[in-house]
Amino acid sequence: MAVQTVASNTDSANVANTANSASAVDLGPAVALSCRECGERFELGPIFACSSCFGPLEVAYELPSGTGSSQDVEALRKQIEAGPETIWRYAPLLPVPADVAGKPNLSPGFTKLVKADNLARELGVTGGLYVKDDSGNPTHSFKDRVVAIAVEAARAFGFTTLSCSSTGNLAGAVGAAAARAGFRSCVFIPHDLEAGKVVMAAVYGGDLVGIEGNYDDVNRFCSELIGDPLGEGWGFVNVNLRPYYGEGSKTLAYEICEQLGWQLPDQIVIPIASGSQLTKIDKGLKELIALGLVEDKPYKIFGAQAEGCSPVSAAFKAGHDVIRPVKPDTIAKSLAIGNPADGPYVLDIARRTGGAVEDVNDTQIVEGIKLLARTEGIFAETAGGVTVGVTRKLIENGLLDPALTTVVLNTGDGLKTLEAVAPTAGPTATIRPSLDAFRAAGLA
Ligand SMILES: *Cc1c(COP(=O)(O)O)cnc(C)c1O
């Protein structure tokens, strides 16, 4: 594997806390990284942990001020609405250069918000039920959003190789984005993923490495690789570019609110792998409120896990603040992270907003996939089966109010996890090509 040369400013990883001269990096309204724990600020660079307290870093902005005049708010709203029907319509709120839409990237986002009346009837939801269907992204999962932002950061920092540790969808999203943007890619996955995920990750022509172990092993390996000369000059979208990557999930919050007519939903059900998506959707909602783009009102955030990998759900139910890592065993492989980095923040958000974290077993996941397919014509991957199954369970438990406006996320495409439903979704009958045979099958 060729070692990449380190571009000029990537060495800020090692000097993050020193007084560099003002950086020339143009990431639009992003002005710094700040520690989520202690608030310490760092220059924009490929770093992800606070050098003082080891807390995770996140992007800090100089955002357009909305709180002042209603004219400003209206101007920003108009600017967004006039933008492309992709995540780039929100470029003024993201760590990307203003001309991002013109750069070679996959331009994901602005996926459908489907009013799911049939599913609502089935689940007894009367307050309006919507499915945010991210299977409509370029590589058929929500990961195109986070990768698109990380790619712009990688460009700004001069990386030439893109990499990641992936539960499956991320590997495909990175492979495709690298191909389009002109990066080399080398991505890492657990060796035992679904065929659809493996093929998707390989077909774009980058290097794909299966690791003998689960996602947590893959992630540990990548952390070692970053600290080694072998990984020098590599942008790991979900490790050293994680603060930027995470911001991509905010676009789900922006889109949902815009598609609801610039209103907050009352309740959102979000799947949890590392928990990044859930925490950044909350961040996005809070930004819209602060900017005055939506009216402030309470909203509840619910997290969804598979029973076979439910460390956050277990901690939520036990009332614990600490997440005890587990060894995943579930068909929802895209959510199979046993030691979720953002788990504690997910707990905070679910508790603060009056939501909850719940889990469903493999049988209920398959039922969830089939229920969504049968009622709305949407074929979700296992993660979507988790959110639909958990939504049903939360209603039964009385934790989710069926009289309120509810958005359920489908984050991936069922064609990538055919294995989950293939045993119970085959032909109704197989017959000779004759009317007699069809009559005998009793289907007319
Ligand atoms: C990665 C992924 C998620 C959630 O990821 P987080 O690590 O929690 O941000 C959800 N659904 C699918 C299909 C995914 O691939």
The ligand as a Gaussian input file, in Angstrom:
#p B3LYP/6-31G(d) Opt

LIG

0 1
 C      -24.225000       4.567000       9.640000
 C      -25.671000       4.351000       9.589000
 C      -26.548000       4.869000      10.571000
 C      -26.189000       5.633000      11.820000
 O      -24.928000       6.023000      12.002000
 P      -24.360000       6.840000      13.250000
 O      -23.004000       6.231000      13.440000
 O      -25.246000       6.636000      14.424000
 O      -24.296000       8.232000      12.801000
 C      -27.898000       4.656000      10.385000
 N      -28.374000       3.959000       9.346000
 C      -27.570000       3.455000       8.395000
 C      -28.184000       2.700000       7.276000
 C      -26.205000       3.631000       8.477000
 O      -25.419000       3.121000       7.517000

